[in-house]
């Protein structure tokens, strides 16, 4: 990475942190590899792997509804 520049995924995580996000739910995939790399370097946001994207979305909703903070879920395109 060029000095003074960050990846789009790292920039996204920085924005999410300013919004108080501390957890992202989802399933790792090749499509999300740059996000997973950024999450591996970031110590403030944790990634919780779920078994289905729908479960991740529901977990994010429950976090927002009962936890009082923004819930974030990620998914990728693919069959199924």
Secondary structure, DSSP 4 states (H G I P E B T S, - for coil): --TT---HHHHHHHHHHHTT--EEEE---GGGHHHHHHHHH-SSSEEEE-SSHHHHHHHHHHIIIIISS--EEE------
